[in-house]
Amino acid sequence: MNDTHLHLEEHLKSSDMLTDIVIGMSDGLTVPFALAAGLSGAVNGNVNLIWIAGIAEIAAGSIAMGLGGFLAGKTEQDHYASELKNEYWELKHKREVEIEEVRKVFLEWGLSASTAEEATQEIIKDDKRWVEFMMKHELGLEEPDPKRARKSAFNIGTSYIAGGLVPLTPYFFVTDAIEGLKISAAITLICLYIFGFFKSKMTGVNPWWGGVKVMMTGAIAAAAAFSIAKLIQG
């Protein structure tokens, strides 16, 4: 295995992990924050209910998010396996069509007709190599990590827990819900901005504006939950 392949493989694994962390952390920071804010507006100062409900939500949310990540990973694996099976069937029953598709790929890359023909004949000498070529260059599919589903479930679930503990932690150290909300809001909004900044930087979006958007999303969700709780209570 050459260095280029190793570099690509490590890059893809890192990208998958970052995607999982972003998914888990994003919801982990926002949902428990909104829940805590809503309860702060309804419990008349009692913080015990807030952190009990908060812990329950984080546990349920991390399980649900982790399960979602697991199912997404399994779906990706099943899709790849299904397409792989189809490609082998087509090699056996539509061989000439598949040869023409290989030739077409090389021609689209800009190779001359003679060079494309040589490359095509080289590829089709080995069925396994041929199928791998078609999976990647015709269908645009990379073979998924067989452990991807489990890794995704773990990464998303733990990221959700880590994110959820940020807005909830201040309530362990205060006796008044509104006081806890003030501290929670200050810490969580800062964390949301930092999270949004680096998330946007990774995706090529303006990081300063990206941080503001993520922070405002969390602030609006929490404000809405608090206001609705107050209206219902009133």
C-alpha positions in Angstrom: 0.0 0.0 0.0 1.6 3.3 -1.1 1.9 6.5 0.9 -0.7 8.3 -1.2 -3.3 5.6 -0.4 -2.5 5.7 3.3 -2.8 9.5 3.3 -6.2 9.3 1.5 -7.5 6.7 3.9 -6.4 8.6 7.0 -7.9 11.8 5.6 -11.3 10.1 5.0 -11.3 8.6 8.5 -10.5 12.0 10.0 -13.2 13.6 7.9 -15.8 11.0 9.1 -14.8 11.5 12.8 -15.1 15.3 12.4 -18.5 15.0 10.8 -19.7 12.8 13.7 -18.4 15.2 16.3 -20.0 18.2 14.5 -23.4 16.4 14.4 -23.2 15.3 18.1 -21.8 18.5 19.5 -24.2 20.7 17.6 -27.3 19.1 19.0 -25.7 18.4 22.3 -25.1 22.1 22.9 -28.4 23.4 21.6 -31.1 20.9 22.7 -30.2 20.6 26.5 -29.6 24.4 26.5 -33.1 25.1 25.2 -34.6 22.5 27.6 -32.8 24.0 30.6 -33.9 27.5 29.6 -37.5 26.4 29.2 -37.5 24.7 32.6 -35.8 27.7 34.2 -38.8 29.7 33.2 -41.3 27.2 34.6 -39.9 25.7 37.9 -39.9 28.8 40.1 -36.3 28.6 41.1 -36.0 24.9 41.7 -32.8 23.7 40.1 -33.1 20.0 41.1 -35.8 19.4 38.5 -33.6 21.1 35.8 -30.5 19.0 36.2 -32.5 15.8 36.7 -34.5 16.4 33.5 -31.3 17.6 31.8 -29.4 14.4 32.6 -32.3 12.3 31.4 -32.5 14.3 28.2 -28.7 14.0 27.6 -28.9 10.2 28.2 -31.9 9.8 25.8 -30.5 12.2 23.3 -27.1 10.6 23.1 -28.7 7.1 22.7 -31.0 8.4 19.9 -28.2 10.3 18.1 -25.8 7.4 18.5 -28.4 5.0 17.1 -29.0 7.3 14.2 -25.3 7.4 13.4 -25.2 3.6 13.6 -28.1 3.2 11.2 -26.6 5.7 8.8 -23.3 3.8 8.9 -25.1 0.5 8.3 -27.1 2.0 5.4 -23.8 3.1 3.8 -22.3 -0.3 4.1 -25.4 -2.1 2.8 -25.6 0.3 -0.2 -22.0 -0.3 -1.1 -22.5 -4.1 -0.8 -25.5 -4.0 -3.0 -23.8 -1.9 -5.7 -20.8 -4.2 -5.5 -23.0 -7.3 -6.1 -24.6 -5.5 -9.0 -21.3 -4.7 -10.6 -20.1 -8.3 -10.4 -23.4 -9.4 -12.0 -23.0 -6.9 -14.8 -19.5 -8.1 -15.5 -20.8 -11.6 -15.9 -24.0 -10.8 -17.9 -23.2 -7.5 -19.6 -19.4 -7.7 -20.1 -19.2 -5.8 -23.4 -21.3 -2.9 -21.9 -19.1 -2.7 -18.9 -16.0 -2.7 -21.1 -17.4 0.2 -23.0 -18.1 2.0 -19.7 -14.4 1.6 -18.7 -13.3 3.0 -22.0 -15.7 5.9 -21.6 -14.2 6.8 -18.3 -10.7 7.0 -19.7 -11.9 9.0 -22.7 -13.6 11.5 -20.4 -10.3 11.9 -18.6 -8.9 13.2 -21.8 -6.8 10.1 -22.8 -6.3 9.5 -26.5 -8.4 6.7 -28.1 -5.3 4.4 -28.3 -4.2 5.1 -24.8 -7.7 4.7 -23.5 -7.9 1.3 -25.2 -4.7 0.1 -23.7 -5.7 1.2 -20.2 -9.1 -0.5 -20.7 -7.6 -3.8 -21.7 -5.2 -3.6 -18.7 -8.1 -2.9 -16.2 -10.4 -5.7 -17.5 -7.7 -8.4 -17.0 -8.7 -8.7 -13.4 -12.3 -8.8 -12.3 -11.7 -7.6 -8.8 -9.6 -4.6 -10.0 -12.2 -3.9 -12.7 -15.1 -3.8 -10.2 -13.2 -1.6 -7.8 -12.5 0.8 -10.7 -16.1 0.9 -11.7 -17.3 1.4 -8.1 -15.0 4.3 -7.6 -15.0 6.0 -11.0 -18.4 5.2 -12.4 -20.5 5.2 -9.2 -18.3 7.5 -7.1 -18.4 5.0 -4.2 -15.5 4.4 -1.7 -15.5 1.2 0.3 -16.7 2.1 3.8 -14.9 1.2 6.9 -16.5 -2.0 8.2 -16.4 -0.5 11.7 -17.9 2.8 10.6 -21.4 2.2 12.1 -20.0 1.4 15.6 -17.5 4.3 15.4 -20.1 6.7 14.3 -22.5 5.7 17.1 -19.8 6.2 19.7 -18.5 9.5 18.3 -21.9 11.1 17.9 -23.2 9.8 21.3 -20.1 10.9 23.3 -20.0 14.3 21.5 -23.7 14.8 22.4 -22.9 14.1 26.0 -19.9 16.4 26.0 -22.0 19.2 24.4 -25.0 18.7 26.6 -23.0 18.9 29.9 -21.9 22.5 29.0 -25.3 24.2 29.5 -26.3 21.9 32.3 -23.2 22.1 34.5 -23.9 25.6 36.0 -27.1 24.3 37.6 -25.2 22.0 39.8 -23.5 25.0 41.6 -26.5 27.4 42.1 -29.7 27.3 44.1 -31.7 29.5 41.8 -32.8 28.5 38.3 -32.6 32.0 36.8 -29.1 32.5 38.2 -28.2 29.1 36.7 -29.7 30.2 33.4 -27.6 33.4 33.3 -24.4 31.5 33.8 -25.4 28.7 31.5 -26.3 31.2 28.7 -23.0 33.0 29.0 -20.9 29.8 28.9 -23.0 28.0 26.2 -23.2 31.0 23.8 -19.5 31.4 24.0 -19.0 27.6 23.3 -21.6 27.8 20.5 -19.7 30.7 18.9 -16.4 28.8 19.1 -17.9 25.6 17.8 -19.6 27.5 14.9 -16.3 29.3 14.1 -14.3 26.1 13.7 -17.1 24.3 12.0 -17.4 27.0 9.4 -13.6 27.2 9.0 -13.6 23.4 8.2 -16.4 23.8 5.6 -14.9 26.9 3.9 -17.6 29.3 5.2 -16.7 32.7 6.7 -15.8 31.5 10.3 -16.7 34.8 12.0 -20.2 34.9 10.5 -20.5 31.1 10.9 -19.9 31.4 14.6 -22.5 34.2 15.0 -25.1 32.1 13.1 -24.6 29.0 15.3 -24.6 31.2 18.5 -27.8 33.0 17.4 -29.5 29.6 16.6 -28.8 28.4 20.2 -29.9 31.8 21.7 -33.2 31.9 19.7 -34.0 28.3 20.7 -33.4 28.9 24.4 -35.2 32.3 24.3 -38.2 30.6 22.6 -38.3 27.8 25.2 -38.0 30.2 28.1 -40.8 32.5 26.7 -43.2 29.6 26.0 -42.7 28.2 29.5 -43.4 31.6 31.0 -46.5 32.1 28.9 -47.9 28.7 29.8 -47.0 29.3 33.5 -48.7 32.7 33.3 
